[in-house]
Amino acid sequence: MAENACASFWATVYNVLQARGQGNILIAVTDGLKAMTQALETACPKTEPQTCIVYLIRASIAFISQRDHKSVRNALKPFYQAVDAEQAERALQAFEISELG
C-alpha cells in the first residue's frame, strides 16, 4: 500500500473511506501504531482506538526473561480469555498471587 505507514498515509486512508460514504468509525482496533491512532483521532474524532490484545501481550512479554515467556503466557491466558470483567479480575488476582505474578 505504501512504503511506510506515516500519519499522512493513514489520514488519506480514513479520508478516502469517508469520501466513499463510510460514516464515523466508532471503534478501531489497531496495533498501537502512533501514526495510525493520531490520524484516526484527527479524521474521526469520535473514534475510540483500541489496541489489539495480541499486541498488548507481545509488548508485556518483552519485559520478561526469555526462559519464562511460555509459562507467563500460559498463566495470563485465563485473564485475556475472560468473558466479563468479574472473571478477568479473578484471573488477574490468581496470577498476582502465583509464583509468576
A tleap script that builds the chain and sets N, CA, C and O, in Angstrom:
source leaprc.protein.ff14SB
mol = sequence {
  NMET ALA GLU ASN ALA CYS ALA SER PHE TRP
  ALA THR VAL TYR ASN VAL LEU GLN ALA ARG
  GLY GLN GLY ASN ILE LEU ILE ALA VAL THR
  ASP GLY LEU LYS ALA MET THR GLN ALA LEU
  GLU THR ALA CYS PRO LYS THR GLU PRO GLN
  THR CYS ILE VAL TYR LEU ILE ARG ALA SER
  ILE ALA PHE ILE SER GLN ARG ASP HIE LYS
  SER VAL ARG ASN ALA LEU LYS PRO PHE TYR
  GLN ALA VAL ASP ALA GLU GLN ALA GLU ARG
  ALA LEU GLN ALA PHE GLU ILE SER GLU LEU
  CGLY
}
set mol.1.N position { 0.815 -1.196 0.000 }
set mol.1.CA position { 0.000 0.000 0.000 }
set mol.1.C position { 0.857 1.258 0.000 }
set mol.1.O position { 0.595 2.195 -0.753 }
set mol.2.N position { 1.878 1.274 0.845 }
set mol.2.CA position { 2.758 2.438 0.916 }
set mol.2.C position { 4.095 1.996 1.468 }
set mol.2.O position { 4.193 0.956 2.120 }
set mol.3.N position { 5.125 2.784 1.207 }
set mol.3.CA position { 6.467 2.470 1.702 }
set mol.3.C position { 6.511 2.460 3.222 }
set mol.3.O position { 7.168 1.612 3.826 }
set mol.4.N position { 5.813 3.402 3.835 }
set mol.4.CA position { 5.751 3.435 5.296 }
set mol.4.C position { 4.353 3.866 5.718 }
set mol.4.O position { 3.586 4.414 4.925 }
set mol.5.N position { 4.050 3.614 6.947 }
set mol.5.CA position { 2.697 3.904 7.444 }
set mol.5.C position { 2.727 5.153 8.323 }
set mol.5.O position { 2.485 5.083 9.528 }
set mol.6.N position { 3.024 6.288 7.709 }
set mol.6.CA position { 3.078 7.539 8.454 }
set mol.6.C position { 1.664 8.087 8.665 }
set mol.6.O position { 0.701 7.590 8.081 }
set mol.7.N position { 1.557 9.106 9.501 }
set mol.7.CA position { 0.251 9.679 9.825 }
set mol.7.C position { -0.462 10.199 8.577 }
set mol.7.O position { -1.678 10.048 8.454 }
set mol.8.N position { 0.270 10.802 7.663 }
set mol.8.CA position { -0.384 11.337 6.463 }
set mol.8.C position { -0.954 10.212 5.605 }
set mol.8.O position { -2.005 10.380 4.986 }
set mol.9.N position { -0.275 9.068 5.559 }
set mol.9.CA position { -0.800 7.916 4.828 }
set mol.9.C position { -2.128 7.479 5.434 }
set mol.9.O position { -3.109 7.288 4.715 }
set mol.10.N position { -2.161 7.320 6.772 }
set mol.10.CA position { -3.380 6.867 7.425 }
set mol.10.C position { -4.489 7.909 7.331 }
set mol.10.O position { -5.662 7.552 7.224 }
set mol.11.N position { -4.135 9.192 7.370 }
set mol.11.CA position { -5.148 10.237 7.200 }
set mol.11.C position { -5.797 10.109 5.827 }
set mol.11.O position { -7.009 10.279 5.693 }
set mol.12.N position { -4.999 9.812 4.814 }
set mol.12.CA position { -5.525 9.618 3.459 }
set mol.12.C position { -6.479 8.422 3.422 }
set mol.12.O position { -7.550 8.495 2.819 }
set mol.13.N position { -6.087 7.330 4.067 }
set mol.13.CA position { -6.943 6.135 4.101 }
set mol.13.C position { -8.291 6.473 4.721 }
set mol.13.O position { -9.333 6.137 4.159 }
set mol.14.N position { -8.280 7.135 5.875 }
set mol.14.CA position { -9.531 7.461 6.563 }
set mol.14.C position { -10.366 8.454 5.767 }
set mol.14.O position { -11.591 8.341 5.725 }
set mol.15.N position { -9.717 9.420 5.139 }
set mol.15.CA position { -10.443 10.406 4.328 }
set mol.15.C position { -11.078 9.753 3.101 }
set mol.15.O position { -12.196 10.104 2.725 }
set mol.16.N position { -10.377 8.810 2.476 }
set mol.16.CA position { -10.928 8.096 1.325 }
set mol.16.C position { -12.141 7.269 1.757 }
set mol.16.O position { -13.151 7.232 1.054 }
set mol.17.N position { -12.041 6.610 2.908 }
set mol.17.CA position { -13.186 5.839 3.414 }
set mol.17.C position { -14.402 6.747 3.623 }
set mol.17.O position { -15.523 6.386 3.263 }
set mol.18.N position { -14.173 7.910 4.197 }
set mol.18.CA position { -15.287 8.835 4.420 }
set mol.18.C position { -15.842 9.357 3.105 }
set mol.18.O position { -17.055 9.512 2.962 }
set mol.19.N position { -14.966 9.631 2.139 }
set mol.19.CA position { -15.412 10.108 0.833 }
set mol.19.C position { -16.251 9.057 0.111 }
set mol.19.O position { -17.107 9.399 -0.705 }
set mol.20.N position { -16.012 7.798 0.406 }
set mol.20.CA position { -16.771 6.699 -0.202 }
set mol.20.C position { -18.074 6.421 0.548 }
set mol.20.O position { -18.805 5.494 0.200 }
set mol.21.N position { -18.361 7.217 1.569 }
set mol.21.CA position { -19.629 7.069 2.262 }
set mol.21.C position { -19.554 6.415 3.626 }
set mol.21.O position { -20.576 6.260 4.295 }
set mol.22.N position { -18.373 6.032 4.044 }
set mol.22.CA position { -18.226 5.452 5.386 }
set mol.22.C position { -18.524 6.534 6.410 }
set mol.22.O position { -17.959 7.626 6.353 }
set mol.23.N position { -19.402 6.232 7.336 }
set mol.23.CA position { -19.687 7.183 8.408 }
set mol.23.C position { -18.523 7.237 9.381 }
set mol.23.O position { -17.430 6.752 9.087 }
set mol.24.N position { -18.763 7.820 10.521 }
set mol.24.CA position { -17.718 7.901 11.530 }
set mol.24.C position { -17.340 6.501 11.992 }
set mol.24.O position { -18.210 5.645 12.152 }
set mol.25.N position { -16.076 6.267 12.203 }
set mol.25.CA position { -15.582 4.999 12.725 }
set mol.25.C position { -15.662 5.104 14.243 }
set mol.25.O position { -14.992 5.940 14.849 }
set mol.26.N position { -16.477 4.263 14.848 }
set mol.26.CA position { -16.688 4.369 16.292 }
set mol.26.C position { -15.643 3.618 17.099 }
set mol.26.O position { -15.219 4.096 18.151 }
set mol.27.N position { -15.221 2.457 16.630 }
set mol.27.CA position { -14.188 1.682 17.307 }
set mol.27.C position { -13.205 1.197 16.255 }
set mol.27.O position { -13.610 0.681 15.213 }
set mol.28.N position { -11.928 1.359 16.520 }
set mol.28.CA position { -10.889 0.871 15.626 }
set mol.28.C position { -9.898 0.059 16.445 }
set mol.28.O position { -9.373 0.540 17.449 }
set mol.29.N position { -9.644 -1.157 16.021 }
set mol.29.CA position { -8.653 -1.995 16.692 }
set mol.29.C position { -7.369 -1.870 15.905 }
set mol.29.O position { -7.324 -2.196 14.719 }
set mol.30.N position { -6.326 -1.399 16.564 }
set mol.30.CA position { -5.059 -1.131 15.894 }
set mol.30.C position { -3.939 -1.919 16.547 }
set mol.30.O position { -4.141 -2.618 17.540 }
set mol.31.N position { -2.757 -1.792 15.968 }
set mol.31.CA position { -1.589 -2.438 16.558 }
set mol.31.C position { -0.824 -1.468 17.456 }
set mol.31.O position { 0.316 -1.736 17.837 }
set mol.32.N position { -1.445 -0.352 17.788 }
set mol.32.CA position { -0.807 0.624 18.660 }
set mol.32.C position { 0.109 1.588 17.920 }
set mol.32.O position { 0.803 2.387 18.550 }
set mol.33.N position { 0.120 1.526 16.597 }
set mol.33.CA position { 0.949 2.412 15.796 }
set mol.33.C position { 0.511 3.856 16.037 }
set mol.33.O position { -0.633 4.220 15.766 }
set mol.34.N position { 1.418 4.660 16.542 }
set mol.34.CA position { 1.074 6.022 16.947 }
set mol.34.C position { 0.540 6.849 15.774 }
set mol.34.O position { -0.425 7.595 15.935 }
set mol.35.N position { 1.154 6.724 14.611 }
set mol.35.CA position { 0.712 7.496 13.441 }
set mol.35.C position { -0.718 7.145 13.058 }
set mol.35.O position { -1.506 8.019 12.698 }
set mol.36.N position { -1.048 5.850 13.139 }
set mol.36.CA position { -2.397 5.415 12.801 }
set mol.36.C position { -3.412 6.013 13.775 }
set mol.36.O position { -4.456 6.517 13.364 }
set mol.37.N position { -3.099 5.952 15.052 }
set mol.37.CA position { -4.001 6.464 16.079 }
set mol.37.C position { -4.186 7.976 15.946 }
set mol.37.O position { -5.307 8.472 16.052 }
set mol.38.N position { -3.103 8.705 15.717 }
set mol.38.CA position { -3.193 10.164 15.567 }
set mol.38.C position { -4.045 10.542 14.368 }
set mol.38.O position { -4.891 11.432 14.459 }
set mol.39.N position { -3.827 9.873 13.252 }
set mol.39.CA position { -4.605 10.183 12.044 }
set mol.39.C position { -6.077 9.844 12.254 }
set mol.39.O position { -6.959 10.575 11.805 }
set mol.40.N position { -6.331 8.752 12.925 }
set mol.40.CA position { -7.712 8.350 13.191 }
set mol.40.C position { -8.415 9.362 14.089 }
set mol.40.O position { -9.569 9.715 13.846 }
set mol.41.N position { -7.726 9.825 15.121 }
set mol.41.CA position { -8.319 10.812 16.025 }
set mol.41.C position { -8.589 12.133 15.313 }
set mol.41.O position { -9.537 12.837 15.661 }
set mol.42.N position { -7.772 12.476 14.322 }
set mol.42.CA position { -7.967 13.710 13.551 }
set mol.42.C position { -9.121 13.560 12.563 }
set mol.42.O position { -9.998 14.420 12.488 }
set mol.43.N position { -9.115 12.468 11.809 }
set mol.43.CA position { -10.128 12.266 10.773 }
set mol.43.C position { -11.492 11.892 11.358 }
set mol.43.O position { -12.528 12.287 10.824 }
set mol.44.N position { -11.490 11.139 12.445 }
set mol.44.CA position { -12.734 10.642 13.046 }
set mol.44.C position { -12.670 10.875 14.555 }
set mol.44.O position { -12.399 9.944 15.312 }
set mol.45.N position { -12.914 12.099 14.993 }
set mol.45.CA position { -12.704 12.444 16.404 }
set mol.45.C position { -13.553 11.670 17.405 }
set mol.45.O position { -13.217 11.645 18.589 }
set mol.46.N position { -14.638 11.042 16.972 }
set mol.46.CA position { -15.480 10.281 17.904 }
set mol.46.C position { -15.000 8.840 18.074 }
set mol.46.O position { -15.585 8.074 18.839 }
set mol.47.N position { -13.951 8.479 17.372 }
set mol.47.CA position { -13.437 7.113 17.425 }
set mol.47.C position { -12.730 6.854 18.734 }
set mol.47.O position { -12.066 7.735 19.280 }
set mol.48.N position { -12.876 5.629 19.239 }
set mol.48.CA position { -12.134 5.201 20.413 }
set mol.48.C position { -11.182 4.095 19.975 }
set mol.48.O position { -11.579 2.932 19.919 }
set mol.49.N position { -9.915 4.440 19.658 }
set mol.49.CA position { -8.961 3.412 19.226 }
set mol.49.C position { -8.678 2.420 20.351 }
set mol.49.O position { -8.494 2.807 21.505 }
set mol.50.N position { -8.648 1.153 20.001 }
set mol.50.CA position { -8.328 0.088 20.948 }
set mol.50.C position { -7.147 -0.695 20.391 }
set mol.50.O position { -7.146 -1.081 19.222 }
set mol.51.N position { -6.158 -0.923 21.220 }
set mol.51.CA position { -5.016 -1.705 20.779 }
set mol.51.C position { -5.371 -3.188 20.870 }
set mol.51.O position { -5.929 -3.637 21.871 }
set mol.52.N position { -5.054 -3.928 19.844 }
set mol.52.CA position { -5.333 -5.354 19.790 }
set mol.52.C position { -4.659 -6.065 20.957 }
set mol.52.O position { -3.500 -5.789 21.266 }
set mol.53.N position { -5.370 -6.969 21.600 }
set mol.53.CA position { -4.862 -7.669 22.777 }
set mol.53.C position { -3.591 -8.455 22.458 }
set mol.53.O position { -2.724 -8.592 23.322 }
set mol.54.N position { -3.465 -8.967 21.247 }
set mol.54.CA position { -2.270 -9.714 20.870 }
set mol.54.C position { -1.043 -8.813 20.967 }
set mol.54.O position { 0.006 -9.250 21.441 }
set mol.55.N position { -1.161 -7.565 20.525 }
set mol.55.CA position { -0.027 -6.647 20.597 }
set mol.55.C position { 0.278 -6.263 22.040 }
set mol.55.O position { 1.442 -6.081 22.400 }
set mol.56.N position { -0.745 -6.139 22.861 }
set mol.56.CA position { -0.517 -5.841 24.273 }
set mol.56.C position { 0.233 -6.978 24.966 }
set mol.56.O position { 1.148 -6.739 25.755 }
set mol.57.N position { -0.160 -8.204 24.667 }
set mol.57.CA position { 0.526 -9.360 25.252 }
set mol.57.C position { 1.976 -9.385 24.798 }
set mol.57.O position { 2.880 -9.553 25.617 }
set mol.58.N position { 2.203 -9.223 23.512 }
set mol.58.CA position { 3.582 -9.225 22.995 }
set mol.58.C position { 4.418 -8.131 23.634 }
set mol.58.O position { 5.581 -8.353 23.972 }
set mol.59.N position { 3.839 -6.963 23.800 }
set mol.59.CA position { 4.575 -5.854 24.402 }
set mol.59.C position { 4.910 -6.140 25.863 }
set mol.59.O position { 6.007 -5.819 26.320 }
set mol.60.N position { 3.980 -6.738 26.595 }
set mol.60.CA position { 4.241 -7.018 28.009 }
set mol.60.C position { 5.247 -8.150 28.186 }
set mol.60.O position { 6.033 -8.128 29.133 }
set mol.61.N position { 5.237 -9.126 27.304 }
set mol.61.CA position { 6.164 -10.261 27.384 }
set mol.61.C position { 7.605 -9.800 27.172 }
set mol.61.O position { 8.536 -10.455 27.640 }
set mol.62.N position { 7.797 -8.702 26.487 }
set mol.62.CA position { 9.148 -8.200 26.224 }
set mol.62.C position { 9.913 -7.885 27.512 }
set mol.62.O position { 11.143 -7.820 27.501 }
set mol.63.N position { 9.198 -7.691 28.614 }
set mol.63.CA position { 9.837 -7.347 29.873 }
set mol.63.C position { 10.111 -8.567 30.758 }
set mol.63.O position { 10.523 -8.425 31.910 }
set mol.64.N position { 9.882 -9.750 30.219 }
set mol.64.CA position { 10.040 -10.988 30.976 }
set mol.64.C position { 11.214 -11.769 30.396 }
set mol.64.O position { 11.440 -11.756 29.186 }
set mol.65.N position { 11.951 -12.443 31.258 }
set mol.65.CA position { 13.092 -13.215 30.766 }
set mol.65.C position { 12.620 -14.269 29.765 }
set mol.65.O position { 11.521 -14.811 29.883 }
set mol.66.N position { 13.464 -14.543 28.791 }
set mol.66.CA position { 13.134 -15.466 27.696 }
set mol.66.C position { 12.695 -16.833 28.224 }
set mol.66.O position { 11.766 -17.432 27.682 }
set mol.67.N position { 13.346 -17.328 29.264 }
set mol.67.CA position { 13.028 -18.665 29.771 }
set mol.67.C position { 11.638 -18.744 30.410 }
set mol.67.O position { 11.079 -19.833 30.544 }
set mol.68.N position { 11.078 -17.589 30.806 }
set mol.68.CA position { 9.771 -17.564 31.460 }
set mol.68.C position { 8.617 -17.219 30.519 }
set mol.68.O position { 7.460 -17.221 30.941 }
set mol.69.N position { 8.910 -16.926 29.264 }
set mol.69.CA position { 7.869 -16.488 28.324 }
set mol.69.C position { 6.680 -17.434 28.278 }
set mol.69.O position { 5.540 -17.006 28.458 }
set mol.70.N position { 6.933 -18.706 28.041 }
set mol.70.CA position { 5.832 -19.659 27.847 }
set mol.70.C position { 4.984 -19.791 29.108 }
set mol.70.O position { 3.756 -19.793 29.030 }
set mol.71.N position { 5.622 -19.901 30.257 }
set mol.71.CA position { 4.852 -20.077 31.490 }
set mol.71.C position { 4.032 -18.831 31.821 }
set mol.71.O position { 2.909 -18.948 32.311 }
set mol.72.N position { 4.569 -17.654 31.564 }
set mol.72.CA position { 3.821 -16.419 31.832 }
set mol.72.C position { 2.654 -16.287 30.855 }
set mol.72.O position { 1.546 -15.936 31.260 }
set mol.73.N position { 2.894 -16.564 29.575 }
set mol.73.CA position { 1.796 -16.519 28.592 }
set mol.73.C position { 0.672 -17.459 28.999 }
set mol.73.O position { -0.500 -17.086 28.960 }
set mol.74.N position { 1.028 -18.679 29.390 }
set mol.74.CA position { 0.005 -19.654 29.801 }
set mol.74.C position { -0.721 -19.208 31.060 }
set mol.74.O position { -1.928 -19.411 31.186 }
set mol.75.N position { 0.003 -18.603 31.991 }
set mol.75.CA position { -0.629 -18.151 33.233 }
set mol.75.C position { -1.570 -16.970 32.991 }
set mol.75.O position { -2.542 -16.799 33.725 }
set mol.76.N position { -1.294 -16.155 31.974 }
set mol.76.CA position { -2.131 -14.995 31.678 }
set mol.76.C position { -3.341 -15.325 30.805 }
set mol.76.O position { -4.265 -14.518 30.713 }
set mol.77.N position { -3.354 -16.472 30.175 }
set mol.77.CA position { -4.465 -16.816 29.269 }
set mol.77.C position { -5.839 -16.683 29.925 }
set mol.77.O position { -6.739 -16.118 29.303 }
set mol.78.N position { -6.046 -17.173 31.145 }
set mol.78.CA position { -7.384 -17.025 31.734 }
set mol.78.C position { -7.819 -15.558 31.861 }
set mol.78.O position { -9.008 -15.255 31.762 }
set mol.79.N position { -6.879 -14.666 32.075 }
set mol.79.CA position { -7.196 -13.239 32.159 }
set mol.79.C position { -7.656 -12.717 30.797 }
set mol.79.O position { -8.693 -12.062 30.699 }
set mol.80.N position { -6.886 -13.007 29.750 }
set mol.80.CA position { -7.213 -12.498 28.421 }
set mol.80.C position { -8.402 -13.206 27.779 }
set mol.80.O position { -9.011 -12.672 26.852 }
set mol.81.N position { -8.735 -14.387 28.258 }
set mol.81.CA position { -9.861 -15.133 27.701 }
set mol.81.C position { -11.135 -14.959 28.525 }
set mol.81.O position { -12.150 -15.587 28.223 }
set mol.82.N position { -11.101 -14.136 29.538 }
set mol.82.CA position { -12.269 -13.927 30.405 }
set mol.82.C position { -13.442 -13.381 29.593 }
set mol.82.O position { -13.263 -12.593 28.665 }
set mol.83.N position { -14.638 -13.816 29.963 }
set mol.83.CA position { -15.832 -13.388 29.236 }
set mol.83.C position { -16.433 -12.106 29.805 }
set mol.83.O position { -17.260 -11.469 29.154 }
set mol.84.N position { -16.025 -11.723 31.009 }
set mol.84.CA position { -16.513 -10.470 31.584 }
set mol.84.C position { -15.480 -9.921 32.565 }
set mol.84.O position { -14.486 -10.578 32.875 }
set mol.85.N position { -15.729 -8.716 33.041 }
set mol.85.CA position { -14.772 -8.034 33.917 }
set mol.85.C position { -14.566 -8.780 35.232 }
set mol.85.O position { -13.457 -8.813 35.765 }
set mol.86.N position { -15.625 -9.371 35.747 }
set mol.86.CA position { -15.520 -10.096 37.017 }
set mol.86.C position { -14.596 -11.316 36.882 }
set mol.86.O position { -13.750 -11.564 37.741 }
set mol.87.N position { -14.767 -12.050 35.819 }
set mol.87.CA position { -13.917 -13.222 35.583 }
set mol.87.C position { -12.469 -12.783 35.337 }
set mol.87.O position { -11.536 -13.437 35.803 }
set mol.88.N position { -12.285 -11.693 34.616 }
set mol.88.CA position { -10.940 -11.177 34.363 }
set mol.88.C position { -10.277 -10.746 35.668 }
set mol.88.O position { -9.088 -10.993 35.869 }
set mol.89.N position { -11.026 -10.112 36.544 }
set mol.89.CA position { -10.493 -9.680 37.840 }
set mol.89.C position { -10.031 -10.885 38.662 }
set mol.89.O position { -8.952 -10.854 39.254 }
set mol.90.N position { -10.835 -11.933 38.702 }
set mol.90.CA position { -10.456 -13.146 39.446 }
set mol.90.C position { -9.194 -13.783 38.850 }
set mol.90.O position { -8.307 -14.221 39.582 }
set mol.91.N position { -9.126 -13.827 37.533 }
set mol.91.CA position { -7.958 -14.416 36.865 }
set mol.91.C position { -6.709 -13.590 37.133 }
set mol.91.O position { -5.629 -14.141 37.343 }
set mol.92.N position { -6.855 -12.267 37.127 }
set mol.92.CA position { -5.709 -11.404 37.402 }
set mol.92.C position { -5.245 -11.560 38.845 }
set mol.92.O position { -4.044 -11.585 39.111 }
set mol.93.N position { -6.176 -11.662 39.766 }
set mol.93.CA position { -5.818 -11.870 41.171 }
set mol.93.C position { -5.097 -13.220 41.354 }
set mol.93.O position { -4.132 -13.313 42.112 }
set mol.94.N position { -5.568 -14.246 40.664 }
set mol.94.CA position { -4.914 -15.551 40.732 }
set mol.94.C position { -3.495 -15.472 40.187 }
set mol.94.O position { -2.578 -16.082 40.736 }
set mol.95.N position { -3.320 -14.723 39.110 }
set mol.95.CA position { -1.979 -14.553 38.539 }
set mol.95.C position { -1.074 -13.801 39.511 }
set mol.95.O position { 0.085 -14.170 39.697 }
set mol.96.N position { -1.604 -12.748 40.128 }
set mol.96.CA position { -0.793 -11.937 41.054 }
set mol.96.C position { -0.282 -12.739 42.239 }
set mol.96.O position { 0.833 -12.504 42.704 }
set mol.97.N position { -1.079 -13.685 42.740 }
set mol.97.CA position { -0.630 -14.446 43.888 }
set mol.97.C position { 0.165 -15.694 43.506 }
set mol.97.O position { 0.695 -16.387 44.375 }
set mol.98.N position { 0.247 -15.978 42.208 }
set mol.98.CA position { 1.037 -17.119 41.752 }
set mol.98.C position { 2.519 -16.769 41.833 }
set mol.98.O position { 2.893 -15.622 42.081 }
set mol.99.N position { 3.340 -17.768 41.622 }
set mol.99.CA position { 4.795 -17.550 41.644 }
set mol.99.C position { 5.273 -16.667 40.496 }
set mol.99.O position { 6.381 -16.134 40.549 }
set mol.100.N position { 4.452 -16.506 39.460 }
set mol.100.CA position { 4.828 -15.691 38.303 }
set mol.100.C position { 4.425 -14.226 38.443 }
set mol.100.O position { 5.000 -13.350 37.797 }
set mol.101.N position { 3.435 -13.970 39.288 }
set mol.101.CA position { 2.877 -12.619 39.407 }
set mol.101.C position { 3.636 -11.712 40.234 }
set mol.101.O position { 3.249 -10.555 40.398 }
savepdb mol mol.pdb
quit
